[in-house]
Amino acid sequence: MLHVPEWARRLLADVVTLWFCVRHPRSPLIVKILAGIIVAYALSPIDLIPDFIPVIGLLDEAVLIPAGVWLVLKFVPPDVLAECRVQAATWIGERKQKPRSRFGAVLVIATWLAMLSFVSWAAWRWLAS
């Protein structure tokens, strides 16, 4: 059986908590927007920075996602946060897995395509001059 460190379990619980915060009617709009972006990326089956790239490949999992989750959780009203934590714990307890985000995968692919388009355009401009 795979041993998952406690910090990783807590991070997953916090991501799933934010997933419920996005859908909660009393979550502020800024929380819904920021949490939606973080949750979509964290639950995406595709990474923006592939893990095989030394050092920066694990940067998103080790720094960006935890920092984003921590920041957004500070904006969630305490009563909403308590409700969403209970929902997340129940969901994780029943399903034993994390949700997946197709939107996150589409977001990552769109970002890669945009970067590829920009680099292609810049290279074409540079070569044409």
N, C-alpha and C positions, 0 to 999 in steps of 0.2 A: 504494500500500500504506500502511496506517495505521501511523504510528510510535508505538510504546508506550514511554513513558519507563522507564528501568531500575528506578526505585523501584516502579512499578506491576507490572512483571514479578516483582520480588522479593516484593511483597505477595501477588500471585496464587500464587506458589510456596509462600509460607508458609501461605496459606489452604488450599491443597490438601494441604500437609503436615499441617495440623491435621485435615483431613478423614480422612486415614489414621490419625492419632493416636486419633481417636474410636473407630475400629474395632480398634485394636491391643490385644491381650489384656493387655499389661503396662502400659498407660496407667493412671495412678491415676484413681479415680472422679471426683475434682474436675476433672481435666483433661478427662475424657470429657463431663462436664456443661457446663463453661464453653466448651470447644472446640465442642461440639455446637451451643450457642446462637450462638456467633460465626460458625461455618461456615454454619449454616442461614440466618442473616441476610445474611452476605456473599455467599452464592451464590444468594440469593433474587432472582427477576426483578423483584420489587416492593420499592421503598424505603419505609421507615417515614416518612421525611421526604422528600417529592418534591423532585427536584433543581431544579425551576423556582422554588422559594421562595428569595429572595435570602439569601445568606450561610449560613443554617442548612441550606439544601437540600443543600449539599455537605459539611456537617459530619460526617455519618456516614462518608463515603468518605475524607475527609481526616484525621479525628481519631479517631473512635470505633472503627472497624474496625482501623486500624493499632495503636492503643493496646491494644485487646483481644487482638489476635494476639500482640503483643510480650509482654504479661503472661502469657498462657497458655503461650507457648513457654518461659517461665522455669520452669514447673512440670513440664515434660515431662522424664523421665529422659534423659540424654544418649544412651544406646544406642538407646532407642526413637526419639528424635528423628532420629538418624542413619539408622535404617532407614526411617522415614517420609519423610525428605527424598529418599532414593534412589527410593522408590516414587512420590513426587510428581513428581520430575524425569522419570522414565520415563513416567508417565501423561501429563504435559504434552507431552513429546516425541513420543509416539505419537498423541495425540488433537488437539493444537494448539488446544485450547479448554478452558475451565473447566467443571467440572461444574455442574449446576443443582440447586437445592434446592426441591422442591415444599413440603416441610415449612416452609421459611423463608417462602415465599409465604403459606401458611396462617397461620403465626405473625403475620406483618405484618397480614393481613386481620383476624385475631382481635383484635389489639391496636387497630386502627382501630375495629372494631365495639364493643369494650369502652369505648373513649374516647367514641365517639358515644353509647352507651347512658348513660354517666355524665353527659355534658353534657345530654342530653335529660332525664334524671331530675332533675338539679340545676335546669334551667330550669323544669321542671314544678313542682317544689317552691317555687321562687322566685315563679313566677306565681300559684300557688295560695294563697300567704300574703298 
